[in-house]
Amino acid sequence: MQDLEQWILTHEVPLRMAFTFGILGVMAGWESLAPRRKPRLPKPLRWLNNLALVALNNLLLRALFPTAAVGVAAFAQARDWGLLNLYTPSLPFALAASVVALDLIIYLQHVMFHAVPALWRLHRVHHADPDFDVTTGLRFHPLEILLSLGVKFAAIAVIGPPVVAVIVFEILLNATAMFNHGNVSLPPGLDRLLRWFVVTPDMHRVHHSVEDDEANSNFGFNLPWWDRLLGTYRDSPRRGQSRMTIGIHGTRHPRHAMWLPAMLWMPFSAPVSGYVINRRGRGKFRKTQKKE
């Protein structure tokens, strides 16, 4: 186990790149061969802008936080910060406990970005994509990325995960985010089985519904347990997977979905609406509310 840990630490960068580009390529190929839904917008232009946002986010993180979460984990480990550094359990237990605990933090953070109006302004950039595919899983506003990193830093300081656990978690989170945003489907029986262990595309697609109550469900990115345990799980959209509408009300014009400048300006350009959890209605989106 120690040899594997050392190998992961030594090959962190190529491992991340291999998984990122590997999963992106696999999902892109799968979507092209067997798409779950017909795209509304031209894919090349949409992908160009979504991936440009990803590149901008990566450049920003490299400039501001060169070592990011891995560096914080190493810093915490050197100073015995966090529960796992205090009790020093075996590496397999620490690895499993860290991945589960960090995934719960990401779930709670996701709920928070839907519950706080100022945070929803940032997060709606992710939801405003009127198509749902592998690039949607990477499309986040830079300010949301920075805030999310701050939450992750705090979680690492409290949990005290091994450095290798942080690397494994980030690789898993990135891979599953691309998988469960894929414009693909699984055989119904396999989908039902996998939903006990990982968030599937049909499960997460409900979260991108234009209806506010459906968008405020299925918050998990990696593990599906938190939605089931905490009452936010929804099996399927009312109109079915093929007929449901993706996006958010009022920001479905192509310029909001496809152009990088519009995505960057979106948090500052429109009022907050009923998608925020503490303002949502029951059932379908209430037409009397302000639209985005």
N, C-alpha and C positions, 0 to 999 in steps of 0.2 A: 504493500500500500504506500509506503514511503517513497519507493522508487517511482510509482505512478504519480504521486503528488509532485515530486521533483521534476518529472518530465512535463507535467502540465504547467508548472511555474516557469520552466525554461522555454516552453514553446507557446506561451500565452498569446502573443500577437498572431502568429500563423494559424493557431487554432481558431481564434475569433474570426479571422478573415475566411478561413476554409468553411466554417459553419455558416457564416453570413452569406457568402456568395454561393455556397453549395445549396442551402435551403432556398435562397432567392431563385436560383436557376431551376431547381426541381419544381418549385411551386409555379413559376412562370410557364414552364413547359406543360405542367399538368393543367393549368388554366387554359392554355391555348388548345390543348387536345380535347378537354372535356369540361368546358365552363359550366358552372352551376346556373348562372344568370347571364342574359345578354347585356353587354355593356351599353350604357346610355351615351357615353362620350368617347371620342377617338382616344385609343389607348396611348399612342406614341407621345402626344402632347401632354397628356395627363401624367404619364410616367416621367417624362422629362422634368416637369415641375415638382412632382412629389419627390423624386430622387435628388433634385437640386436642393430641396429643403433638407433632406437627409445629409447631403454633403456639407451644407452650411452648418448644421448642428454639430457634425463631427469636427469640423474645423474650429468652431467656437469652443467645444469641450477640450480639444487638444491644446488650444491656446490658453484657456483659463485654468484647466485642471489636467495637467499632463498625465498624472498617475491615477486620477479619478478614484473610484471606489476601491480598487486594489491597493492604492497607496494608503487610503484611510484604514483599511483592514490591517495592513502591515504596521502602521503607526499604532493602532489600538493593541495589536498583539505584542509589540515591543514594550508597551506600558501597562500590560495586563488590564486593559479596559474591557468591559463587557462580561456578561455572565459566563460564556463558554471559556474565556481566558482565565476566569477565576477558578472554575471547577475542573478545567482541563480533562474533559472526557476523551474517549478513544476517537481517533480521526474519523472512522466510518459513522459513528453516532453524531459527532460534531458536524460532519458534512451534511447528513440527512436533516438534522435539526435546523441547521442554518438555512438550507434551501427552503424548508417548509416555513420557517419563521419569516424569512425575507419575502416569500411569496404572499404571506398574510399581510405584511406591511404594504406591498404593492396593491393588493386588493383594497385595503382601507384607504390608501392614497387615491385610488381611482374613484371610490365612492366620494371622497372629500372633494375631488375636482368636479363632481356632479352636484355637490351639495352647497358649495360656497359660490355665490354669483361671480365674484371676481376671478375665481379659478376656472369656472365654467367658460368665461370669456376666452381663456387660453385653450382650454380643452376642446372647444367646439371646432377648432381648426381641424382636428382629427375627425370629428363627426360630419363636417360639412362636405366631405368627399361624397358626391352622389353615386359613385360606383364603389364597389367593395372588392378589393383584390389584395394581393400580397404587398403592394406598395402602400396601401392604407395603413397596414400594421407598422409602418416606419414613419408615418407622416404626423409630426408633432411640432407645435410652435417652439422656437428656441427658448422662450421664457418658461414654458412648461418643462422642457428638458432640464433647465437649470434648477427649478424648484424641486423637481423629482430627484435630482442628484442630491440636493440638500437633505431631503427626507431620507434618502438611502444612506447618506453619511451618518445621520443621527441614529438610524437603525443599526448600522454596523458598530457604532460606538457603544450602544446598549447591549447588543447581542454578543459581540466579540467573536464573529465567525472566523475560521481559518482563512488565510488568503486564498487557498485553492478553492474553498467553498464559494467565495465571492465570484471567482472566475467561472466556475461551473454554473452557478446561478445565472450570471449574466448571459452566458452562452445559451442556456436553456430558455431563458426569458425571451431573448432575441429570436431564437428558432421557433418557439411556440407562437410568438406574436405573428410571425410571417405565416406559419401554418394555419392558425385559426382565423386569419384574415383572408385566406385564399378563396378565390372564386371557384371552389370545387365542392364536391359532395362525396360522401362515403355511403356504402350500402347501409340501409337503415339499421340492421342488426348490429353491424360493426360500430356505427355511430353511437347507438345506445350503450354499447359496452364501453367504448372509449370515454364516454362522458363521465364515467366514474373515476377516471385516472387523469384525463387531460381535457382542456377546453377544445372542442371541435369547431370547424368552420360554421356548421349549421347552428351550433349553440351560440357562438359569439355574434353571428350575423344579426340575431335578434336585437342585440345591443345597439346596432346601427340603424334601427328602424326610425322612420320619421315621426312615429307616434311617441309621445313623451313617456308614457308608462312602460313601453317596451324598451326604449332607450335607457331607462333607469332600472335595468335588470341585467343579469349575466355580466357582472363586472370583472370576473376572473380572466386573467391572461394566460396563465400556465395551469395551475391546479384548479379543478372545478368544485372542490369541496366547500369553499367559503360561501359561494352562492347558495348551495343547498343548506348549509348549517345556519346561515344568517338571514335566510328568507328572501334572497334576491334572485332566486333561480326561476327562469321561465323556459318552458319546454320548446315553444314555437311561437311565431308571430300569428296574429289573428288571421291575416290574409294568406298565410302560407309563405314558404321560402321564395317561390318564383314570382309571387304577386306583390309581396311587401315592397314598400318604397324606402329606399336608402337615403340618408341625409338628414338635414334639419330644415324646418320651415323657414322660408325667406332667404336662405343662402344657397339656393339650388341653381342660380345662374352660373353658366360655365366659367365666368371670370373668377368666381369664388373658388371653384373647384380646381381649376387648371393653372392659374397664374401665380407664380411665387410672390410677387409684390402684394397681391390681394390677400394671400394666406397670411403674410406677415402683418398686414394692417388689420385683419379681421377682428382681433380682440378689442380694438379701439373704435370700431366702425358701426356697431349696432347695439341696441339695448338688449339686456338679458331677458329671456322669456321663460315660459313654463317648463322648459327642460330642466331647470334647476330643481333638485329633489324637493326642497322645502317649499316650492311654489307649484308643484305639479298637481294636476287634476286627476280624477279617476277616469279610467277608460280612455277614450280617444282624446287627442289634443283638443283643448277647449278653444273654439274659434273666437271667443270673446277676448282671449288674452292677446297681448301684443305679440306680433310675430317678429322673428329675427330678420 
